[in-house]
Amino acid sequence: MADNIRDRFIGNIPSMHHEHPSYKWWVLANIMVGTFMAVLDATIVNVGLNKMMTAFGTNVDKIEWVLTAYLLVFAVMLPTSGWVADHFGYKRTYFFALFLFTVGSFLCSLSWSEDALIGFRLVQGAGAGFLMPVGMAIITREFPPEKRGIALGFWGIAAAASVSLGPMVGGYLIDNYNWQAIFDVNVPVGIFGMIATYFIQREYKTEHTRSFDFLGFISMSVFLTFLLLALSNGNAAWNTGGWTSDFILTCFGLSVVGLVIFLATDLSIEHPLIELSLLKDFNFSITNGILFIFGMGLFGSTFLLPLFLQSSLDYTVLQSGLVFFPVGIIQAFMSPLSGFLSDKINPKIPAFIGIILLAFCLFLNSYLSLWSEHSQIMIPLYIRGFAMGMIFTPLSTIALRNIPRKKMAQASGLFNVIRQIGGSFGVAIFGALLTRRIIFHNALNGESVDQYSAQYKSIQYGMQNFAMRATGGNAAEVTAKAKMLIGQHIVSQSYVQAINDDFFIAGAITLLCIIPVLLLKVKKKMNGEKIVAME
């Protein structure tokens, strides 16, 4: 009955027939819906972290797991997407992913504590972990190699739109409603995506399916989970033992055990969870290394800017979201352009330029202060938009160019999992580093304050006069208030300095990507016929 309804609907739209030349573009549009949702949920949450910390009475150490949990399960589920899609069909898998993501979004909006929210984010991340690689595999299957660059470029528009609209929509919803609304907004989009998937896509299954590597899946999950737990909690306030505490050492130990079992399993069975043999392709392995470094620098620094704007410059959530709006617009323009250039010239060129620009914008962000003007906030973001649009599409084109069609799902899954793992590591490491650098700068700034110096006494006198005019009180009260204001300024300054340190390190990490980009080997058509190596 349902199939008859679908066939009757498609019969009235010739362009949706599988043989029609425009069919692949309908599929691309359909896939962009899921991509939009998956990326939207990462960007929309960034601007709401401050509100969530206030609502749940928690700190950065805990609330960062709202991001980390999503990225973690995203990374864990990515490698399984190839097997699930091959076994059950690509259309069914994509539909199920949309369903899982939509349900997870609805549950997140019902969260009663930070622990419940983190748990429901795992459901969301599981859905997103299928959406991205399966969608990418569907696109690369439907489009011929000579048109994949432009197709992936347009696919990148969905991610770019999420970068722009996510923080802006999230800021509006939080300021005018509540933080739960940022998850509710995914529900109608998810329902629309499921309907579109049902009516547009054809089913595709591989002829031969492989067995599922349960031991590899469990060991990889153990490896990633406990490693991220260790990295993110080394400097946590509750962890008084620091990096040498029993908890941290146990997490590292379990992580090593998981890694050893995973590698032993992967290299000894016929059908491993992740086909590491794909890394024998030089470009594919090098590109994955670039994406890991890129993910660490970008994802690790992305959550810092909204925290700075809201905590240090007193931006509202909407204002902090609006600053990201031009980023996605610029990225949406540059992504298909870089895809077009990747089909025509050496794709290493736009990727190289993009990495330089991204590192530059992160270095610019390392000069933020309590008195930063709006232009100082926006200029690095404009540069980031150009950079993001020029990086991912060329790298995707290079990485997947020599991969056999039957292994495209495995390759795209591994391609995305590396980037997400890098992002998970980045959020965990930069969150821990932020806490550590705040402590460092607080101690350093506190030691540099000489309460008996003429400069300190002059500032204290000015603060006393301010306190007297603002609140009144006797000499002892205004003196105490003046010292408190000076102390608050030291804490605020230390926070900004710590964020600047994080941005500087993120820029340095991103800059490292230049070296492997130069090592990539790309073939380009010359005069329409001759093939020469461009190294």
N, C-alpha and C positions, 0 to 999 in steps of 0.2 A: 504493500500500500504506500509506504513512505517512498520507496524507489520510484513508483509510478508518478507520484506527485513531483518528485525531483526531475524525472525525465520530461514530464509535461512542461515544467517550468523552464528547463534548459532548452527544450524544443522551440520555445518562443523567442529565444535569444541566440541567434546563430553564432555570434562571436564566442559563446561559451562552449561550443563544441570542441572536443579535444583536438580535432584536426585543423581547426580554424587558426590562421596566423596570429590572431590577437589573444588566443587562449592563454598563452604563457604570461601575457601582461595582466590578465585578470587574476591569475594565480599569484603573480608578484604583488598586486594590490592586496590580495587576501593575506599573504604572508606578512605584509607590512603592518597589518592590524595587530598581529601577535607580537611582532617586534616592538611596535609602539608601546604596547602594554608592559612588556618585560622591562624595557629601559625606563619607561615612565615611572615604574614603581621604585626604582633605585633613586632616581633624581627627585621625585616628589617627597620621599622620606627625609632626604638630607635637610630640607628647610624646617622640618618638624621636630628635629631631635631636641631642641631646647624646650619646646612645649611638652614633649614627652617626659623629659627629665623633671620638669616642674610638676606634671600631673602625677607621676609615679614616685616623686621624691627620691630619685636616684642620681647617679653621676655619670661622667663620660665613660668610666671603666665598664659600666653595665650597659648603658644605652647604645654604645658602639656595636653591641651584638645584634641590635635590630638590623644593622647593615651587614655585619659579618656573618650572621646565621643565614641570611638570604644568599649571600655570595658563596658561602660554604656549601650549602645543599645544592645550589645551582651547579657548582663545580663537580660535586659528587655524582649528580644525576646526568650530567652531560655525556659521560662515556657510555652510559647505558642506553642513550637515545638511539644509537645506531642499531643495537640488537633489537630493541623494542620495535623500531620502525620496520626493520627487515622482517621481523616475525609476525607482527600484527598489521602492517601496512602503514604507509606514510600518512595517508589522510586520517585514518583512525587515531594514530599517535598524535598528530597535530591537534585534532579535535579534543582528545582527552587532555592534552596539555593545557589548552584554553579552559577547559572545564575545571581542572585542578587549580589553575591560577585564579580563576574567578571565585571559586569556593574559598580558597585561601584568603583572598582579599576581603570577602564578606566576614570571615571569621576574625580577621585582624581588627576589623571595626568593632567587634564585640569584646575585645580584650579588656580584662579587669585588672591586669597587673603587667609589669614589664616581662615577667617570665611567660605569661600567657601569650603576649604579643610576639615574643621571640619564638615560641613554639609554633604559632600560626604562620609566622614568616617562613618557617621551614616548609610548610605546605605550599606557600606561594613560590618559594625558590625551586621546589621540585617541579612545579608546572613550568616555570621559566626555563629550567634546565633542559626540558624537552623542546620548548618553543624555538629557541634560537638555533640549535644545530639542525633540527629536523626542517625548519623553515629554510635554512641556508642550503641544505641538501636538496630540497625540492626545487629551489631556484636554479641551482647549478645543474640539476637534471633536466629541467625544462628548457634552459637556454644553452645554445651552442657555445663552445669556447670563445669564439670571436666576439660574442655579445655579452659574456658574463661580466665583464668589467663595468659596462654601463648598467646592467641589471643590478649588480651588487651596489653600484653607486646610488641608484634609486632606492634600493633596500635601505641604504644608509640614511635616506631622508627620514624614514620612520624614527630611527634612533635620534637624529638631529631634532626632529619635532618634539620628541620627548624631553630632550635636554632643554629646549626653550619653554615648552608648555608645562612640563612637570613642576619645576620650582614656582612658576608664576601661578598656576592653578592651585598648587598646594598652599602657597602663601595666602591666596584669596580665601580658600576654603577654611583654613585654620583661623585666620583673622576674623572671618564672618560667621563661622560655625564652630567646629572643633577639630581636633587632630584626627578623629575617627573618619571624618569625611574624605580624607585623602585616600582611604582604602575603598570607601563606598563608590568613588568615581570609577573604579575599575570594573565594577559589576556590569553596567549597561554596555560598556565597550566589549567586555568578554562575551556577553550574550550575542551581540552583533557579530563578533568574530566567529563564533560557533555556527551561527546561521549561514554566514558567508562561506565558511569552509564546507558545510554540508552541501550547498547548492553548486559551488563552483568547482571544487577540486575533483579530479578522478583518483581512483585508488591505484596504488602501485606497491607491489611486493616483490622482493627478490625471489628467484626460483629456488635457491638453496639457503636455508637458514642454519645458523650455527648454534651450538649449545651456549647457555649463559654461564659466565664465569662468576659464580657466587662467592667463592673464596677471594677472588681478585677484588670484587665489589666491596666486601666486608673489610678486607685488609687495607684497601685504599681509603675507605671511610675512616677507619681507625687512625691511619697515618695522618690524614689531613685534619681531622677533628682535634686530636690531642696536640698536634703541632701548633695549631692556631690557638688552642686554649693556653698553651705555655707562652706563646709569643704575646698574647694580649693581656695576660695576667701577671707577667713578671714584675710590673711596677704597680699593680693594683693596690688600692688602699688597704684592703683586707689581708693582703698577702704580706705579712710582716717579715717573712723570711727572705723576700726578694727572689732573685734568680736561683738561689741555692736551696729554696724551701723544698720540703718533701713533695708537695703538690706539683711544683714545676718540674722537678727531676723525674717524678713518676710519669708526668705527661710526655716529657721528652723520651723517656724509656719506652713507653707504649707506642709512641710515634715511630721510633726506630724499628721496633718489632713489626709493626704494621707495614713499614716500607720494605723490610727484608722479605716478608712473606709475599707481598705484592709482586716484587721483582722476581722472586723465585717462581711464583705461579705464572706470571706473565711470560716468562722465558721458557717455560717447560710444557705448556699445554698448546694444543692445536688452535683453539679459538679463544684467545685471551680477551679480557674486558677492554683493554686498550692495546691496539696493535702497534707496539713499539717499533715494529718493522717498517712502519710508515716513515719513521724518522730517518730511515736510510736514504730517503730522498733529501738531498742536501738543502735545497731551498725550503722545503717543508720544515725541516728540523731547525734551521737558522731562523726562519720566520717565527716559529713558536717560541724560540728563545727571546726574540725581540718583543713579542707580545707579553711574555711573562714580565720582563723588565718594565715595559710600557704600562702594563696593568698595575704593577706595584706603585709606580710614580703617580699615575693619573688617579686611580681609584683611592689610593692612600691619601691623596691631598684634597680630593673633591669635597669630602665632608667637612674640611677645615674652614672653608670660606664662609658658609652660612653661620657656623658657630662664632666666628670672629665678628661678622656683621651684626649679629643679634646681641652678643655678649659685650663687645667692646665699643661698637659705634651706635648701639641702641636702635638698629633698624628693626622695623616690624617684620613679621614673617613674610608678608606680601612684598615689602620693599626688598628683602633679601632674596626673594624668589624672582623679582622682576629683573635683577641685574643679570640673570642667566638667559633672559629672553633673546638677546642678540646672538648668543653663542650658537644656539640651534639653528637660527635663521642663516647665519654665515655657513655653518656646517652643512645645512641642507643644500645650499648653493654650491659649495665646494665639492661635496661628495660625488655627485654624478659627473662633475667636471673632471675630477681626478680619475674617476672610472673611465671616462672617455679618453683622457690622456694616457691612461695605463694601457688601453687598447691600441694606441697610436705610437707612443714613444716608450722608452725604457721606464717601467714603473718604479724603478729605484729612485728616480729623480724627484717625483712628488712626495714619496715616502721620506726621503732624506730631508727635503725642505720642511716637511711637516714636523719631523722630530726636532729639528733645530728651533722652529718657532715655538713648539710646545715647551721645550726646556727653557727658552727665553722668557716665556710668560710666567713660568713657575719661579724663575729667578726674580722677576719683577715683583711677584707677590711676596717675596721674602723681605721687602722693604716697607711693609705695612706698618702703620702706627695708630695711636689713639686719635690722631688728627688727620688721618688720610682723607683726601678729597674724593669726591665721587669719580672724577676722571682717573684717579690712581687705581680705583677698583675696576673700572670698565675697560681701560686700555688692554690690560693683560687678558681679559675675557674675550675681547675682540680677536686678539691674536690666537687664543685657544680655539675659537671657532674655526679659523682658517686652518690651524694645525690639525685638528681632529678630522676635518673633511678631507685632508690630504694624506692621512696615514693609513686608515684601516682598509679602504677599498684597494689601493695598490698592493698592500701586503696580502690581502685575501686572494687577489688575482695571481700573484707570484706563488703563494703557498699551494694553491689547488690546481695550478696549471697542468702539472704532470701526474696528478693522482688519477688512477683508473676510475671509471664511472661507478663500478660496482662497489668501490671502497669509499665513495664520496661521503656517505653518512658517517663512517668511522673517522674519516679525515676531518670533516667539519666539526664533529664532536670533540676530537682531540684538539683541534685548532681553537675552539672556543673554551674548552676546559682549562687550557694553559693560561689564557688571558684572565679567566675568572679566578683561578688559583692565585695568579699574581695579584689580582685585585683584593682577594681575601687576605693575603699576606700583607698587602699594603695597608689596609684598614687596621689590621691587628698591630702591625709594627708601628705605624704612625700614631695610632691611638696610645700605645704604650710609651712611645717616644715623647709625645706631647706631655703626658703626665710627668715623665722623668725630667724634661727640660723646664717645666713649670717649677718643680722643686729646686732645680739647679739655679734658675734665675732668681727665685725668691730668696734663696740663701745668699747669692752673690750680691743682689741689690740691697738686702738687709744689712750685710756686712759693710757695704760702701756708705751707708748712712751714718754720719757722725753727728750725734745729737748735740754736740758741744761746738760744732763749727758755726761760723757766722752765717753761712748760706742757709743751713738748716734752721737756725733761729729766725732768720728773716722770713723764710717760708712759713714756719710755725706761727709767727706773729701775724702774717697775712691770713692764714687759716683761722686764727683765733678771732680776728676782726670779722671775717666772713661768718663764722659760727655765731658770734654775738649778734650781728645784724639779722641773721636768718632765724635763729631759734632762741636767742637770749640765754640767760643763765649767769652764774657767778664765774669767777676766774678759774676755779678748778675744773668746772664743767666744760667751759669753752676750750681750755687747754687739752682736756681729754678728747674732746671732739676734733680738735685740730690734729692731734696725733693719730686719731683713728682715720681721718681723711687722708693723711700722708701715707698711712699703712695701706689703705685701700688702693691708693694710686700705685704703690709699689707692687701690689698683687696684680692689678690690671696691666701694668707695664710688663711684668714677668710673663703673664699669659700671652700677650702680643709677641714678646720676644720668642717664646716657645713655639708659637704658630709660625713665626718667620723662620725659625730653625727647621721646622718640618718642611716648609715650602722649599727652602734651599736644598735640603737633602733630596726631596722629590725631583727637583730640577736636575741635580747631579746624576741621580739614578736614570732619569729619562735620557740625558745626554749620552749615557753609555750605549744606547741603542744605535748610535751612529756607526760604531765599529762593525756589528754584524750586518747592518744594511749594506755596507760597502763590500761585504763578502758574498752577497747574493749573486747568483749567476742567472742572467736573464737573456733569452733569445728574442730577437726582434726581426721582423721581416723588413728587408731592404729592397726597394724597387719592385715590390710586389711578389718577388720570387725567392731571391737569395736569402738564406738564413745565416746570420753571423752571431757569434756569442758576444754579449755585452756584459763584461765583468767589471 
